[in-house]
């Protein structure tokens, strides 16, 4: 009888311990990014950091394709086409920027947020006119 009681108490204790530990009662806050990471104009704004150092380090958490990875939050949740796919400048690809612009009625409006209102580089530092002759761009 004593052995049975010890075994039952041990099983009950294991069940209680496992059920208590199976759910995170107090999840830790994410400290992966500094304060201001999602605030445009902040000192630590992610857009400025990506322009400065690139987005290679983002891939370990947000996925190689930057569509969410382990975090479930990807660049394309907020940004339509940035970071640009590898085929962005490959005119034999359906993913090149010309196809994107054509699919958007020839408008370059979305490009202007990074390449500047006049498309001469803006915060990206890459002018559309470094490849396209002046006057050859649509809208």
Secondary structure, DSSP 4 states (H G I P E B T S, - for coil): -HHHHHHHHHHHHHHHHHHHHTS-SSPPPP-SS-TTTTSTTSTT-HHHHHHHH-SGGGHHHH-TTSS-TTTT--GGGT-SS-SPPGGGG-TTSTTSHHHHHHHTTT--TTTHHHH-TTSS-GGGT--GGGTSPTT-S--
